[in-house]
Amino acid sequence: MRLWIKRIVSTAFFLGLAAAVTYAFLPKPVPVDLARVEIGHLEVSVEEDGKTRVRDRYVISSPLSGRLRRIKLRPGDRVAPGQILAAVDPADPQLLDPRTVAQSEARVKALRAALDKAGAELKSAEAAYDLAETEYGRTRQLVSKNAASPAELESKTAQKRTREEEVRKARFAEEMSRFELEQAQAALMRTRPRKGDFDEQEQFEIHSPSLSSSGRVFHVLRVREENECVVTPGTPLIELGDLSDLEVEIEVLSSDAVRIPSGAKVVLEQWGGEQPLVAQVRLVEPYGYTKVSALGVEEQRVHVIADFPEREKVPATLGDGFRVEARIIVWEKSGVLKVPTSALFRNGQGWAVFRVAERRAHRTPVTIGKKSALDAEVFEGLSEGDTVIVHPSDKVADGVEITPR
């Protein structure tokens, strides 16, 4: 009897040991992270840093030689039309030679030619705006009759807004050219040698431009020469600009720039406020430049210029040269079947995911469309409500049992 008990105990021990060894070598479920395939809104965007800048910056320079008096203006000061910005004591006329007079006369001729050019550019911009406005009205009528798509109307709206901004810029350039010509003509009168005795020198006052037609309000952006010093014609003194008329300059890779259409929506974040700002692409500059990244890699970069459609909503605290994080939306669509991009992996020349069914991973080839940083559009291979594995490790294979983390 005792012998049989020993045999039973020994047999049970070896059977338990064999079962433990077998269980230890059995494949265990792989812990994974899961996500669901759903229908929603998908955006494809280009994200880069940018900075604000005053659209039209004007540099006040000295139109003649002499001693500059101390400038009392400071950055941020508002400048009224016709206000005295700086004063220059002209150089002694007896020291002026015919060469100096000839240079002043040539400057007047050059500025007169620049004014004629600005006037021609203004007429061209006004003609382009009239055409854009006509096309916008025609497209709007076609949309109301279902003869044109809303996308065409949006394109014509963006084109009209761009042409309107070009007219404003051309008008500003013409008025500035006229102001520079007036300054140069006044300076020419002071540079001509005078006859007779010269007992007292009169200071030459430099006034701010009076832009009555554009309604601009100028602020001092920068004072180039604050202290008294001797200046020559063309010496920069003060930079002026309209702080309510800002645009955004965004540096993007040239490979991304070719995908950005004119009129694309731009979302500006991390500018200091709680709510993001909305801008619109006005121009993708047609030339690139080489820039070395922080990692020492040479990159071809392109400037993308974006405008604020509603300037009155731009915060007054946002100034010139402020940093922003820009998200340029190059494509967006609602009702898209999308899957997380972290679930995708290469499958030959195409893409695949691990779809979960009955607690097992199944390799499933998929056909995808547009991709963003987080999601991808799915055409074939998945349905709404399917569960997929995100960030699959090398332990995940077709048919492997899985367990959610």
C-alpha positions, 0 to 999 in steps of 0.5 A, spaced: 500 500 500 505 504 501 509 503 495 502 504 491 502 511 494 509 513 493 508 511 485 502 515 485 505 521 488 511 520 484 507 520 478 503 526 480 509 530 481 512 528 474 506 530 471 505 537 474 512 538 472 511 536 465 505 541 465 509 547 468 514 546 462 509 545 457 505 551 459 512 555 460 514 554 452 507 555 450 506 562 446 503 567 450 499 573 448 503 579 445 500 586 449 499 591 444 496 598 443 489 598 439 485 604 435 479 604 431 478 605 424 473 611 424 470 616 419 471 623 420 475 630 418 482 629 415 487 635 414 493 634 410 498 640 413 505 643 412 507 645 419 513 650 420 515 656 424 514 663 421 514 670 423 510 677 422 512 683 419 509 689 417 507 689 409 509 695 407 516 698 411 518 705 409 525 707 411 526 715 412 533 717 409 537 723 409 536 727 402 542 731 403 549 732 407 549 735 413 549 734 421 543 730 423 540 733 430 538 728 435 532 724 434 527 724 439 522 719 437 522 712 440 520 705 437 512 704 438 511 712 437 505 714 433 507 718 427 502 723 425 501 725 417 506 731 416 509 731 423 517 733 423 521 726 424 528 729 424 532 735 422 538 736 418 543 742 418 545 743 411 553 743 409 556 749 408 554 751 401 561 754 399 563 747 400 559 744 395 562 743 388 558 742 381 559 734 382 554 734 389 549 738 385 549 734 379 548 728 384 542 731 387 539 733 380 540 725 378 537 723 384 531 727 383 530 725 376 531 718 378 525 719 383 521 722 378 522 716 374 520 711 380 514 715 381 512 714 373 513 707 374 509 706 380 503 710 377 504 705 371 504 699 376 498 702 380 494 702 373 496 695 372 494 693 379 487 696 378 486 693 371 487 686 374 483 687 380 477 689 375 478 683 372 478 679 378 472 682 381 468 681 374 470 673 374 468 673 382 461 676 380 460 671 374 462 665 378 458 667 384 452 667 379 454 660 376 454 657 383 447 660 385 445 656 378 449 650 380 453 651 374 460 652 378 463 648 384 464 652 391 471 650 390 471 655 384 468 660 388 473 660 393 478 660 388 475 667 385 474 670 392 482 668 394 484 671 387 480 677 388 482 679 395 489 678 392 488 683 387 485 688 392 491 687 396 496 689 390 492 695 389 493 697 396 500 696 395 501 699 389 497 705 391 502 706 397 508 705 393 506 711 388 504 715 394 511 714 397 515 715 391 511 722 390 513 723 398 521 721 396 520 726 390 518 732 394 523 731 399 529 730 394 526 736 390 526 740 397 533 738 398 536 740 391 534 747 393 539 747 399 544 744 395 545 749 390 550 754 391 548 761 393 550 767 391 552 773 396 553 772 403 551 766 407 550 768 414 545 763 417 543 756 416 536 754 416 535 747 418 532 742 413 526 738 416 524 731 414 516 730 415 512 724 415 509 722 409 501 724 408 498 718 405 491 721 405 488 716 400 490 710 404 488 712 411 495 709 414 497 710 421 504 710 421 508 708 427 516 708 429 519 701 428 526 703 429 530 709 429 537 708 425 540 714 427 538 717 434 544 721 436 547 727 432 552 725 427 554 727 420 550 724 415 550 724 407 544 723 402 541 716 403 543 715 410 537 711 413 534 715 419 527 712 421 523 706 419 516 707 419 510 702 418 503 701 419 502 695 425 495 694 423 497 691 416 501 685 418 503 679 414 506 672 416 513 670 413 513 662 413 519 658 411 518 651 408 521 646 404 521 647 397 518 640 396 512 642 401 512 649 397 510 645 391 504 642 394 501 649 397 496 652 393 494 660 393 489 661 398 490 656 402 488 656 410 493 658 415 492 656 422 497 660 427 499 658 434 503 659 439 503 666 438 502 668 445 494 668 445 489 663 447 486 662 441 489 661 434 489 666 429 487 664 421 491 667 415 491 665 408 496 664 403 497 670 398 504 668 395 509 662 394 515 666 392 518 663 386 525 662 388 528 658 393 535 659 397 539 654 401 539 654 409 543 650 414 539 646 419 540 645 426 543 638 424 548 641 419 544 639 413 543 643 407 536 645 405 532 648 400 527 653 403 522 657 400 518 663 403 510 663 403 507 669 405 500 669 408 495 675 409 490 676 415 483 676 411 480 680 417 485 685 419 481 688 425 481 681 428 489 681 429 491 683 436 494 690 437 499 686 441 502 683 435 507 686 432 513 686 427 518 680 427 514 676 432 514 668 432 508 664 430 507 656 429 504 656 422 500 650 420 498 651 412 492 646 410 494 644 403 488 639 403 482 637 407 475 633 407 470 631 411 467 624 411 473 620 410 475 613 413 481 614 416 486 610 420 492 612 425 498 612 421 502 609 426 498 603 424 501 603 417 507 599 415 510 597 408 508 591 405 512 590 399 510 596 394 504 598 398 501 598 405 498 594 410 496 594 418 494 588 423 487 588 424 484 585 430 479 579 430 478 574 435 484 576 439 488 575 434 492 579 429 491 579 421 495 582 416 491 586 412 493 590 405 490 597 405 490 602 399 491 609 402 490 616 399 492 622 403 496 622 409 497 627 415 502 626 421 496 622 425 491 619 420 491 616 413 485 616 408 483 609 407 480 607 400 480 599 401 482 594 406 478 596 412 471 598 414 469 603 419 469 600 426 475 595 425 480 595 430 488 595 428 494 595 432 498 601 433 506 601 433 506 594 432 513 591 435 517 585 431 513 580 436 507 581 432 506 577 426 500 574 422 495 570 426 499 571 433 494 572 439 494 579 442 492 582 448 490 589 449 495 593 454 
